[in-house]
């Protein structure tokens, strides 16, 4: 089967959407399918406001339609609601192509966190965008329930996974080869306002706090929390050493749909501390691999007592 994936999120961006789509493409190709991609790389782009590392295609409609006509795919998957996704949706509808869409990020909650736009407005847009798709692919049952509540498309479950040959327990190295104050609490992911990092970095915790990742909030957080160790953006192959050297993985976000980093941490046997919200509820649940609490400090301290061997079991 020839499958076309259209996405506004792609390399060199480092985030869960890009990693999910990369793994999906590679897995489908390994199964013998032909997988083509439409990404911002082939278009004139401008930086996304407040997220300059995210590039948005400028007036991509005609070129997107031409590429789809040339490829003649059997199926189209539209991964994002950006300019490329909008152009592909329009062409697919006009030319009777069957397509699915995906819900990777809690877009209405992200927008509200930045510009205070009411949820009803952005969910109305999502109803319009996803309503034309054959199915909306969602990462967890909780997200499916949310989409159904807001009457967004026809959601179905699309589970996530990580490479457990990469994310596995190892002999615990020292981060950056230096002595640290134990315990080590670590966050891995985008450094942006919607990730709610201030809730973690402002906690009164023993030991040290480490942050692996980059993003628009980086400079402000470095200035406000000089005692925190910021490692910047790292490639995926480097992440296991950080997970293995830490004592607790702290996930302060309240707006993620899933959180691949939760699975990465758990694969390395690292206990998780998080709020009991969408993402952690579905990934951690009652597994005993982490501590979920509306008091994030209490969750962090509880996670310290979790046996690492039980996290990966």
C-alpha positions as CSV (number, residue, x, y, z in Angstrom):
1,X,0.0,0.0,0.0
2,X,1.2,3.5,-0.8
3,X,0.6,5.7,2.3
4,X,1.1,9.5,2.4
5,X,1.7,11.2,5.8
6,X,1.3,15.0,5.9
7,X,2.8,16.8,8.9
8,X,3.7,20.3,9.9
9,X,5.9,18.9,12.7
10,X,9.1,17.3,11.4
11,X,12.9,17.2,11.9
12,X,14.9,19.1,13.1
13,X,12.2,19.6,15.7
14,X,12.7,17.4,18.7
15,X,9.3,16.5,20.2
16,X,7.0,13.6,20.8
17,X,5.0,14.2,17.6
18,X,8.1,14.0,15.4
19,X,9.3,10.9,17.1
20,X,6.0,9.2,16.9
21,X,5.7,9.9,13.2
22,X,9.3,8.8,12.5
23,X,8.7,5.5,14.3
24,X,5.4,5.0,12.4
25,X,7.0,5.7,9.0
26,X,9.9,3.4,9.7
27,X,7.7,0.6,11.0
28,X,5.3,0.8,8.1
29,X,8.2,0.6,5.7
30,X,9.6,-2.4,7.5
31,X,6.2,-4.1,6.8
32,X,6.6,-3.5,3.1
33,X,4.4,-0.4,2.6
34,X,5.5,2.5,0.6
35,X,5.4,5.6,2.8
36,X,5.8,9.1,1.4
37,X,6.0,12.3,3.5
38,X,4.9,15.9,3.0
39,X,6.8,18.0,5.5
40,X,7.9,21.7,5.8
41,X,11.3,20.9,4.4
42,X,10.0,21.2,0.8
43,X,8.3,24.6,1.3
44,X,9.1,28.2,2.0
45,X,8.5,28.6,5.7
46,X,8.3,31.3,8.4
47,X,8.9,30.8,12.1
48,X,5.9,30.1,14.3
49,X,5.1,33.0,16.7
50,X,6.7,32.3,20.1
51,X,8.1,29.0,18.7
52,X,10.8,30.0,16.2
53,X,12.1,26.5,16.0
54,X,8.8,25.4,14.5
55,X,8.6,26.4,10.8
56,X,5.3,26.9,9.1
57,X,4.8,26.5,5.4
58,X,3.7,29.6,3.5
59,X,0.8,29.2,1.1
60,X,1.4,25.5,0.4
61,X,-1.9,24.6,-1.1
62,X,-1.0,24.4,-4.8
63,X,2.2,22.5,-4.2
64,X,0.5,20.1,-1.7
65,X,-2.2,19.3,-4.3
66,X,0.4,18.7,-7.0
67,X,2.4,16.3,-4.8
68,X,-0.7,14.3,-3.9
69,X,-1.7,14.1,-7.6
70,X,1.7,13.0,-8.6
71,X,2.0,10.3,-5.8
72,X,-1.5,9.0,-6.1
73,X,-1.5,7.4,-2.6
74,X,-3.9,4.7,-1.6
75,X,-4.4,6.5,1.7
76,X,-3.6,9.8,3.4
77,X,-2.8,10.5,7.0
78,X,-2.9,14.1,8.1
79,X,-1.0,14.4,11.3
80,X,-1.3,18.1,12.2
81,X,-3.7,21.0,11.9
82,X,-1.2,23.4,10.5
83,X,-0.8,24.9,7.0
84,X,0.2,21.6,5.4
85,X,-2.5,19.7,7.2
86,X,-5.1,22.3,6.1
87,X,-4.0,22.2,2.5
88,X,-4.0,18.4,2.4
89,X,-7.4,18.2,4.0
90,X,-8.9,20.6,1.4
91,X,-7.4,18.7,-1.5
92,X,-8.4,15.3,-0.1
93,X,-12.0,16.5,0.4
94,X,-12.2,18.0,-3.1
95,X,-10.8,14.9,-4.8
96,X,-12.5,12.2,-2.7
97,X,-9.3,10.8,-1.1
98,X,-9.9,8.8,2.1
99,X,-7.9,10.2,5.0
100,X,-7.4,10.0,8.7
101,X,-6.3,12.7,11.1
102,X,-4.5,12.6,14.4
103,X,-4.8,14.3,17.8
104,X,-1.2,14.6,19.1
105,X,-1.5,17.7,21.3
106,X,-4.2,19.2,23.5
107,X,-4.3,22.2,21.2
108,X,-7.2,24.1,22.9
109,X,-5.5,23.9,26.3
110,X,-2.1,25.0,24.8
111,X,-3.8,28.0,23.2
112,X,-5.6,28.9,26.3
113,X,-2.3,28.8,28.3
114,X,-0.8,31.4,26.0
115,X,-3.6,33.7,24.8
116,X,-6.6,32.9,27.1
117,X,-8.8,31.9,24.1
118,X,-11.9,30.0,25.4
119,X,-11.8,26.3,24.9
120,X,-15.1,26.4,23.0
121,X,-13.5,28.4,20.2
122,X,-10.6,26.1,19.5
123,X,-12.7,22.9,20.0
124,X,-15.1,24.3,17.4
125,X,-12.1,24.5,15.0
126,X,-11.1,21.0,15.8
127,X,-14.7,19.7,15.1
128,X,-14.5,21.3,11.7
129,X,-11.0,20.1,10.9
130,X,-11.4,16.5,12.1
131,X,-15.0,16.1,11.2
132,X,-14.2,15.4,7.6
133,X,-11.7,12.6,8.4
134,X,-12.5,8.9,8.3
135,X,-11.2,8.5,11.8
136,X,-9.3,10.7,14.4
137,X,-6.4,8.7,15.8
138,X,-5.9,9.4,19.5
139,X,-3.2,8.0,21.9
140,X,-5.3,7.0,24.9
141,X,-8.9,6.3,26.0
142,X,-8.9,9.4,28.1
143,X,-8.2,11.5,25.0
144,X,-10.9,9.6,23.1
145,X,-13.4,10.5,25.9
146,X,-12.4,14.2,25.8
147,X,-12.8,14.3,22.0
148,X,-16.1,12.6,22.2
149,X,-17.3,15.0,24.9
150,X,-16.5,17.9,22.6
151,X,-18.0,16.0,19.6
152,X,-14.7,16.0,17.7
153,X,-14.7,13.6,14.8
154,X,-14.8,9.8,15.2
155,X,-11.8,9.0,17.5
156,X,-10.1,5.6,17.6
157,X,-7.2,4.4,19.7
158,X,-3.7,4.6,18.3
159,X,-1.3,3.4,21.1
160,X,2.3,4.6,21.5
161,X,5.5,2.8,22.3
162,X,9.2,3.2,22.6
163,X,12.3,1.1,21.7
164,X,13.0,-1.0,24.8
165,X,16.3,-2.1,23.4
166,X,17.4,1.6,23.7
167,X,15.5,2.6,26.8
168,X,16.6,0.0,29.3
169,X,18.3,-0.1,32.7
170,X,22.0,0.1,32.6
171,X,24.8,0.6,35.1
172,X,24.1,4.1,36.5
173,X,26.5,6.6,34.9
174,X,27.2,10.1,36.2
175,X,25.5,12.8,34.3
176,X,28.2,14.9,32.6
177,X,30.8,12.9,34.7
178,X,30.5,15.1,37.8
179,X,29.5,14.4,41.3
180,X,25.9,15.3,42.2
181,X,23.9,15.8,45.2
182,X,21.5,12.9,45.6
183,X,18.7,12.4,44.9
184,X,18.4,13.6,41.3
185,X,15.0,14.8,40.0
186,X,14.9,15.1,36.2
187,X,12.7,16.4,33.5
188,X,13.1,15.6,29.8
189,X,11.2,17.4,27.0
190,X,10.3,20.7,25.5
191,X,11.1,23.7,27.7
192,X,7.9,25.8,27.1
193,X,5.2,27.4,29.1
194,X,2.6,24.7,28.6
195,X,4.9,22.1,30.0
196,X,4.4,23.8,33.4
197,X,8.1,23.4,34.4
198,X,7.9,26.2,37.0
199,X,5.7,23.9,39.1
200,X,8.6,21.4,39.2
201,X,11.6,23.8,39.5
202,X,10.0,25.8,42.3
203,X,9.5,22.8,44.5
204,X,11.5,22.4,47.8
205,X,13.2,19.1,47.1
206,X,16.4,17.4,48.4
207,X,19.3,16.9,46.0
208,X,19.4,18.4,42.5
209,X,17.0,19.2,39.7
210,X,18.0,18.6,36.1
211,X,16.3,19.6,32.8
212,X,17.1,18.0,29.4
213,X,15.6,19.8,26.5
214,X,15.2,23.2,24.9
215,X,12.5,25.6,24.0
216,X,11.2,29.2,24.2
217,X,11.1,29.3,28.0
218,X,14.7,28.2,28.4
219,X,16.4,31.5,29.1
220,X,13.8,32.7,31.5
221,X,13.9,29.5,33.5
222,X,17.7,29.5,33.6
223,X,17.6,33.0,35.0
224,X,14.9,32.3,37.5
225,X,16.3,28.9,38.7
226,X,20.1,29.2,38.6
227,X,20.5,26.2,40.9
228,X,18.9,23.9,38.3
229,X,21.2,22.0,35.9
230,X,20.1,22.7,32.3
231,X,21.6,20.3,29.7
232,X,20.0,21.6,26.6
233,X,18.7,19.6,23.7
234,X,20.0,16.0,23.3
235,X,19.6,13.3,20.7
236,X,17.5,10.3,21.5
237,X,20.5,8.0,21.8
238,X,21.8,10.2,24.6
239,X,18.7,10.1,26.7
240,X,19.0,6.7,28.4
241,X,22.1,7.8,30.3
242,X,20.1,10.7,31.8
243,X,17.2,8.5,32.8
244,X,19.5,5.9,34.3
245,X,21.4,8.4,36.3
246,X,18.4,10.1,37.8
247,X,16.3,9.0,40.8
248,X,12.9,10.4,39.8
249,X,11.4,11.5,36.5
250,X,9.2,14.6,37.1
251,X,6.4,15.2,34.5
252,X,4.7,18.5,35.5
253,X,2.6,19.0,32.3
254,X,-1.2,19.1,32.7
255,X,-1.9,19.4,28.9
256,X,-0.1,16.5,27.2
257,X,-2.2,13.9,25.5
258,X,0.3,11.1,26.2
259,X,4.0,11.8,27.0
260,X,6.4,9.4,25.3
261,X,9.0,10.5,27.8
262,X,7.0,8.7,30.5
263,X,7.5,5.4,28.6
264,X,11.2,6.2,28.0
265,X,11.8,6.8,31.7
266,X,9.9,3.7,32.7
267,X,11.8,1.6,30.2
268,X,15.0,2.6,32.1
269,X,13.4,1.7,35.4
270,X,13.0,5.4,36.5
271,X,10.0,6.1,38.8
272,X,7.7,8.9,37.6
273,X,6.2,11.7,39.6
274,X,3.3,13.5,37.9
275,X,-0.1,15.1,38.3
276,X,-3.2,12.7,38.0
277,X,-4.1,14.1,34.5
278,X,-4.5,12.9,30.9
279,X,-1.2,11.2,29.9
280,X,0.1,10.1,33.3
281,X,-3.3,8.6,34.3
282,X,-3.2,6.4,31.2
283,X,0.5,5.5,31.2
284,X,1.1,5.1,34.9
285,X,-2.4,4.4,36.2
286,X,-2.3,1.8,39.0
287,X,0.9,0.1,37.7
288,X,3.0,1.2,40.7
289,X,5.6,2.6,38.3
290,X,5.1,6.1,39.6
291,X,3.3,8.5,42.0
292,X,0.4,10.6,40.9
293,X,-0.7,13.4,43.2
294,X,-2.2,16.9,42.9
295,X,0.6,17.8,45.3
296,X,3.6,17.4,42.9
297,X,6.2,17.6,45.8
298,X,4.4,14.8,47.6
299,X,4.5,12.8,44.3
300,X,8.2,13.4,43.9
301,X,9.0,12.2,47.5
302,X,6.7,9.2,47.2
303,X,8.4,8.2,43.9
304,X,11.8,8.1,45.6
305,X,10.7,5.0,47.5
306,X,9.6,3.0,44.4
307,X,11.8,0.0,43.5
308,X,13.3,0.6,40.1
309,X,12.9,-3.1,39.3
310,X,9.2,-2.8,39.6
311,X,8.9,0.1,37.3
312,X,9.9,-1.9,34.2
313,X,8.2,-5.1,35.2
